[in-house]
């Protein structure tokens, strides 16, 4: 995967995390756990993409 595609995917994940965090703030208590689980998975994927991008930049 090229650096550009990784960066685009990382940007998308960052925006999704921000959106979900705002959604969690406004969500009713009974929905928060499911949303927090989804947020945890998104953050893991975001961090993985960030490390991938850093690795690609280091190899240049």
C-alpha positions as CSV (number, residue, x, y, z in Angstrom):
1,X,0.0,0.0,0.0
2,X,1.4,3.4,-0.9
3,X,2.1,6.1,1.6
4,X,-0.7,8.2,0.2
5,X,-3.3,5.5,0.6
6,X,-2.2,4.8,4.1
7,X,-2.4,8.5,4.9
8,X,-5.9,8.8,3.4
9,X,-7.0,5.8,5.4
10,X,-5.5,7.2,8.6
11,X,-7.2,10.5,8.1
12,X,-10.6,8.7,7.6
13,X,-10.0,6.7,10.8
14,X,-9.1,9.9,12.8
15,X,-12.3,11.5,11.7
16,X,-14.4,8.4,12.5
17,X,-12.9,8.3,16.0
18,X,-13.7,12.0,16.6
19,X,-17.3,11.5,15.3
20,X,-17.8,8.4,17.5
21,X,-16.4,10.1,20.6
22,X,-18.9,12.9,20.1
23,X,-21.7,10.4,19.6
24,X,-20.7,8.6,22.8
25,X,-21.0,11.9,24.8
26,X,-24.6,12.3,23.6
27,X,-25.7,8.6,23.7
28,X,-28.0,7.2,26.4
29,X,-26.3,5.2,29.1
30,X,-27.5,1.8,27.7
31,X,-25.9,2.4,24.3
32,X,-22.6,3.7,25.5
33,X,-20.9,0.3,26.1
34,X,-21.5,-0.9,22.6
35,X,-20.2,2.4,21.2
36,X,-17.2,2.3,23.5
37,X,-16.4,-1.1,22.2
38,X,-16.6,0.1,18.6
39,X,-14.4,3.1,19.6
40,X,-11.8,0.8,21.0
41,X,-11.6,-1.2,17.8
42,X,-11.4,2.0,15.7
43,X,-8.6,3.4,17.9
44,X,-6.7,0.2,17.5
45,X,-7.0,0.3,13.7
46,X,-6.1,4.0,13.7
47,X,-3.0,3.3,15.8
48,X,-2.0,0.4,13.4
49,X,-2.3,2.7,10.4
50,X,-0.3,5.4,12.2
51,X,2.5,3.0,12.9
52,X,2.3,1.7,9.3
53,X,2.6,5.3,8.0
54,X,5.6,6.0,10.3
55,X,7.3,2.8,9.1
56,X,6.8,3.8,5.5
57,X,8.2,7.3,6.1
58,X,11.2,5.9,7.9
59,X,12.0,3.6,5.0
60,X,12.3,6.5,2.5
